[in-house]
Amino acid sequence: MERPLRLVTANPLDQLARTLEALLVVASAPLPVDELAAAAGDERERVELALGLLAARYHEGRSGIVLEAVAGGWAFRASRDAAEACGRLFERPVQRGLSQAALETLAIVAYLGPCTRPEIARIRGVAADSAVAGLVERGLITEAGREDGSGGAVRYRTTAMFERVFGLESLSQLPRLDDLGDVDDLRERLHAVAEQRSA
Amino acid sequence: MIVRELELDLDAFEGPFDLLLTLVLKEEVDLADVDVAGIVVRFVERLAERETLDLDACGEFLVLVAALLELKARGLFEDEAAELADLEPEEAAEELARRLAEYRRMKEAAGWLAERLASEGDRFFRLGPAPLAPVAERRLAPQDPEALADVVRLLAAEPPTVSLAHMELRFPPVAQFLERFRALLLRRSRFDFDTEIEGLSRAEQAIAFLALLELRRANQISISQAAPFAPIRVSRVEEESAAVNERTDAWNVRSA
């Protein structure tokens, strides 16, 4: 009679962990904990514990598969040391680099989104149409309704794909952009000049 | 080419473009002394040294030089600028500072994203549409098998035979009515069309009417009707006037 490994059966969460493992291997997008709990028919807390077990098992360096929390859920990816081999067989979502214009536009949408093309153009000082179209085509940003309900300019936000490509658990993981130290100083000086002129 | 690192050698300033901008913003260099044309010439020279046109650099340079020119213009024409601008000087200054700060922050963020993209470049993961969730099963209410049989019976019924009656319609030739009306007009100078065709079938009446039109076209009869749906009176056209009419028609056709 075949017997499962002793080590594995020792943990009471193992059955749940195996179910989650199966769900994650079938999924093509990160699965949020709530969705995993609903599908596995178990409690959220237990699912989180089981995910912790799995994450330890599928840790970078331990397996060719890595389990990671990304884009608001959990997903498998290839380990980094297999990247070269993967690259020979598969294309990366952002195979070629992004232009400076695309990166700036992406940064604006990620930090200030949802925002419209005119808003992006206002910040960058140049039209953003082609940069936005390119990012939409790459699946990094997507339409998110319109300004003032229907009829306004289309708003854009970043996608789960953006978070996955950049390896972010959520947008809150973006680094805080510390206000430039000299901005307040700059502002004061400009105000001083303005006062002189209006006087 | 990185615009901010453009080396400048002007009367008022010597060093990278970026430093000049910082000093101008901090008012440690008076913009009125700065030769903006000199900066443009230096940039164009540097651009010409390269074989390919660096559009990113050109765009960035345009934005920076435009901002510089705007600042300089404000500095040189203080009163006019205050009058001309839609914004109050304080508001304009605030707006300018806000925009510069915002754009610099976004440039920093773009830099961070570029680094991140490079360091996370070895991420491979499964992509594709999510597998379909099972469709919820629809439960039907209990059904009467007899109802199904009734519907099938309807479908099994012999379809009604298509009538081919219209294909058997026999139309008398127009010529038959032409002869009949001509013979009638030899005996009488006028007759009532409705009386003549009474008792004929609908198709025959239509043919008779065609014959009437044919006679009218040949100018052998004239047709009158007192009112719509009133009896149609047909009368013979006298030989002489018919000849005259024919000539007129010919003349009309030629002249047309």
Interface residues (C-beta under 8 A of the other chain):
Chain A: V26 A27 S28 A29 A75 F76 R77 A78 R80 A82 A83 E84 C86 G87 F90 R92 P93 V94 G97 L98 S99 Q100 A101 L103 E104 L106 A107 I108 A110 Y111 R122 I123 R124 G125 V126 M161 R164 V165 F166 G167 L174 P175 L177 D179 L180 D182 V183 D185 L186 R187 R189 L190 H191 V193 A194 E195 R197 S198
Chain B: L25 K26 E27 D56 G59 E60 V63 A66 E78 D79 A81 A82 E88 P89 E90 A92 A93 E94 L96 A97 R99 L100 A101 E102 Y103 R104 R105 M106 K107 E108 A109 A110 G111 W112 L113 A114 R116 L117 E120 G121 D122 R123 F124 F125 R126 L127 G128 P129 A130 P131
